[in-house]
Amino acid sequence: MTKRAPTRTIGPITEPDRMFEMAAELFSVLSAPMRLRIIRSVCDAEKNVTELLSEIKTTQPNMSQHLNTLYKAGVLGKRREGVQIYYRVIDPRVTDLCHAVCAHVTDDQTAKLRAVELSV
């Protein structure tokens, strides 16, 4: 008689599992280049949609959709002043994360370009 491996059951979600799920959700929200542009634009000062549209070339409906996604994810906060809505980064760690990733990509691209230049 051969022994069978015990059947693995999926148990309750552990704290590390939940942490990884939440991190993946945040990275998913940050995966759109347009959202990174928005975060960069409001990282130092809050801005309204008109100000954002003057810096970031897109349509107003597209901008509003991305702002809403960032707001619902808890990345951006907003406040109303008259008819204008101003957006700001709520947690500076999100800005730090974006800066770190962009610096990594830039450094990696610079290293690749240098390697190509040296091989020529």
C-alpha positions, 0 to 999 in steps of 0.5 A: 500500500502506498502512502498518499500525500495529505491533501492540503486545504486552504486555511484562513488568510494569514496576516502576511497573506493579507499584507501581500494582497494589499501591497498588490492592490496598491501596486495595481493602482500605481501601475498606470503611468497617468496615475504616476504623473498625477502623483508627481504633480500633486506630491508637493502641493494640492491641485485642482483638475484644471491645474492638473490638465495644464500640466498633464496632457489628457482629457478631462474625463480620463483625468477624472477617472484616474483621480477617482481611482487614486482617491478610492484607493486612499492614495489621494485626498480631496477637498472642495473649495466652491466648485473646485476640488483640490487633490493631494497625496495623503500618505507621503510614503506613496510619494517616496515609493514612486520616487524610489521606483522611478530612480531605480528605473532611471538608474537601470536605464543609465547603466544599460546605456553605459554598457551599450556605449562601452561595447561599441 
